[in-house]
Amino acid sequence: MLLTLVGGDGRVLCARCRLADTPMARVKGLLGRRGLAEDEGLLLATGAIHTSFMQFPIDVAFLDRNFVVLRLIRSLKPWRIGWARNAHAVVELPAGALERVGLHVGEQMSLVRHAPIVVETEKGSDASANDTLRVVVASADSRFLRVARF
């Protein structure tokens, strides 16, 4: 699943952020890759990472359960470990991404799922009229733990 990670002011940290939501995806992580594109990243539900067997340095942002930035590591080299106390998610980015975007500890981040593209036909009706647009709202507040479908 591709997501976009944005800051509170709308700055895009990661335009194509892949979600590692299965145990196998988390184990594999970025292993076997030779690098990341400038707008690419990986989101993991964990508080610690390692760069064993990786071939390139990465920037890392540790997030709490409310997606507030707890810690940043710039250019974490291969064969290193990174962690943050109370972190619930980690975003792995290409080296230099944190500097380029200007992300700081304490900033609020948000995830946006890519909406389906609506293609209009010649008659003006859209081709995806039968598609369902799903909106997911996530919060630490227990009142918002339900998912609404529109």
C-alpha positions in Angstrom: 0.0 0.0 0.0 1.4 3.4 -1.0 0.9 6.4 1.4 2.0 10.0 1.5 3.6 11.3 4.7 3.0 15.0 5.2 3.8 17.5 8.0 1.3 19.7 9.8 2.0 22.5 7.4 1.4 20.4 4.3 5.1 19.7 3.5 5.5 16.3 1.9 8.2 14.2 3.6 7.6 11.1 1.6 5.4 11.1 -1.5 5.6 7.3 -2.1 5.8 5.8 1.4 5.4 2.0 1.3 3.8 0.5 4.4 5.5 -2.6 5.7 2.4 -4.1 7.4 3.2 -7.8 7.3 5.8 -9.6 9.3 7.6 -10.6 6.1 7.6 -7.0 4.8 9.0 -5.8 8.1 11.8 -8.4 8.0 12.7 -7.6 4.4 12.5 -3.9 4.8 15.0 -2.3 2.4 17.2 -5.4 2.1 18.3 -6.1 -1.4 17.7 -2.6 -2.6 20.5 -0.4 -4.0 18.9 2.8 -3.0 15.7 4.8 -2.7 14.3 7.4 -5.0 14.1 11.0 -3.6 10.3 10.8 -3.0 10.3 7.1 -1.7 10.3 5.7 1.8 9.3 2.8 4.0 7.0 3.0 7.1 7.4 0.3 9.7 5.4 -0.3 12.9 8.3 -0.6 15.3 10.5 1.4 17.7 13.9 0.1 16.5 15.6 -0.7 13.2 18.9 -2.1 12.0 20.8 -1.6 8.7 22.5 -4.9 8.6 23.2 -6.1 5.1 22.1 -2.8 3.6 24.1 -1.2 0.8 23.4 2.5 1.4 22.8 5.0 4.2 19.3 6.2 5.1 17.6 9.0 7.1 15.3 7.8 9.8 12.4 9.5 11.7 11.0 7.8 14.8 7.3 8.6 15.5 5.1 8.2 18.5 1.6 6.7 18.4 0.2 10.2 17.5 2.7 10.5 14.6 4.8 13.2 16.4 8.5 13.1 15.6 10.5 11.8 18.6 14.0 11.4 17.1 15.8 11.9 13.8 18.9 10.1 12.6 20.6 11.5 9.5 22.6 9.2 7.2 22.4 6.1 9.3 25.1 3.9 7.7 24.9 0.2 7.0 25.5 -2.2 9.9 24.1 0.2 12.5 21.1 0.2 14.9 18.7 3.0 15.6 15.9 3.3 18.2 13.9 5.8 20.1 12.1 5.4 23.5 8.3 5.4 23.1 8.5 5.2 19.3 5.7 3.2 17.6 6.6 3.8 14.0 9.8 4.4 11.9 10.1 6.1 8.5 13.1 5.1 6.5 14.0 7.7 3.8 16.9 8.3 1.4 19.9 10.0 2.9 19.5 13.8 2.8 15.7 13.7 2.8 15.4 15.1 6.4 17.7 18.0 5.6 15.9 18.7 2.3 12.4 18.8 3.9 13.6 20.5 7.2 11.9 18.1 9.5 12.4 18.7 13.3 11.7 16.8 16.5 8.2 17.6 17.8 6.5 18.1 14.5 3.2 16.4 13.8 3.0 14.1 10.8 0.0 12.7 9.0 -0.5 9.8 6.6 -2.6 10.3 3.4 -3.7 7.3 1.3 -3.6 7.8 -2.4 -7.2 8.3 -3.7 -8.2 6.5 -6.9 -7.8 8.6 -10.0 -11.1 9.6 -11.6 -11.0 9.4 -15.4 -13.7 11.3 -17.3 -15.1 9.9 -20.5 -16.2 11.9 -23.5 -19.8 12.2 -22.3 -18.7 13.8 -19.0 -19.4 10.8 -16.7 -16.6 9.4 -14.7 -15.3 5.9 -15.5 -14.9 5.0 -11.8 -18.5 5.8 -10.7 -18.9 2.3 -9.3 -15.6 2.5 -7.3 -15.9 3.1 -3.6 -13.8 5.8 -2.1 -12.7 4.7 1.4 -11.6 7.2 4.0 -9.7 6.0 7.0 -9.4 8.2 10.1 -6.9 7.2 12.8 -6.5 8.7 16.2 -5.3 7.8 19.7 -8.7 8.9 20.9 -10.9 5.8 21.5 -13.9 7.5 19.9 -12.3 7.4 16.5 -11.2 3.8 16.5 -14.0 2.9 14.1 -13.5 3.2 10.4 -16.1 5.2 8.4 -16.9 4.1 4.9 -18.3 6.7 2.5 
